[in-house]
Amino acid sequence: MNKHSHISLKDLAQKLGVSISTVSRALKDSPEIGVQTRERIKQMAKELNYRPNPFAISLLKNQPRIIGIIVPDLVTHFYSSIINGFSRIARENGYSVVITSSYEQYELEKQCVEDLINIRVEGIIACISQETTDYTHFSRLLEKNVPLVFFDRVCLRDQCSCVVVDNDVSGRLATEHLLKSGSRRIGFIGGANHLEIVKQRKHGYLEALRNNGIPIEKELVECRTLNYEDGRAATRKLLSLSERPDAILAMNDSLAFAAMKEIRNHGLHIPQDVALVGYTDEMHSNYVEPALTAVTHQTDRMGTEACRLLLNHIQRLLPPKEVVVPTRLVVRGSSVK
């Protein structure tokens, strides 16, 4: 037997010439199994590096105690931090977590749902992809009574609990900060308009302009996707206007760093020529020069809140609930002229 292969209870039983149930009880120190037999089984398990498979054990007991998570991107600090918070609460409550990624694709998101159902998860937490406009695959989960919680990019709000941030407020405060810092012609770079977070952050931006008597100009709003290259293209278009913006609000980290790159490529200085505010995390904001003024999320709290909501729904039937996690605007060198 290959020492690197997974050793099962069945493998141990065959090697020792006893039943699987005998091996199982011996490893649990059951008094029903003689001391010598117990020691012999434990010694063999140690030699073969046997490790119990929690998934297999839970399925045998018909108690999966597995919950799944679907994120659009596994490599960003934003999602990994949320996963950390979610996973910690899950472990504390005796659950294993299976993490999947849609890679921002609708079809892959549907496959993630199918994969998680096939391993019999007790519930799912999800952030929808940029491509997702049809929510049938999620509605089917509800029809099967599979608890479902959304975070950040959400849908089916009247049927599912969700964890969101104060998108309208953060967009308004970020724009008001740029106005107070001396900017008057502020561009907005966002993602696809069907996403709630895009609508809400743009609404906050527009509200701040209206409240301060600044004319709203459609040409200053560029909403494409939340991807870096589209962010660069959107910034290029804004900077090519006959009267370019003197500030830009970028609604996620990819767009913020894309804008920073293009501003410099045009020979302009931040914040003297174009002030910049983004949405990102503390770590990345301080890695660039000038340091990026940004709306920051309490990502760990978002993960813990989402997991607690899901566990509550798994344990008992509850009406949908929305948890709003406040953001904060951290002012750094990129926005103050």
Protein Blocks (a to p, Z undefined) as FASTA:
>chain_A
ZZkbccdfklmmmmnopafklmmmmmnopakbcfklmmmmmmmmmmnopacdfklmmmmn
opnopacdddfbfkbmklmmmmmmmmmmmmmnopacddddeklpaklmmmmmmmmmmnop
abdcddddfklmbfklmmmmmmnopacddehjaehklmpccddddfklmmmmmmmmmmmn
opabdcdddddfkbmklmmmmmmmmmmmmmnopacdfklpccfbfcfklmmmmmmmmmmp
mbdcfbdcdfbfklmmmmmmmmmmnopacfklmgcdddddfklmmmpccddddddddfkl
mmmmmmmmmmmmmmpccddddddddddddddfklmZZ
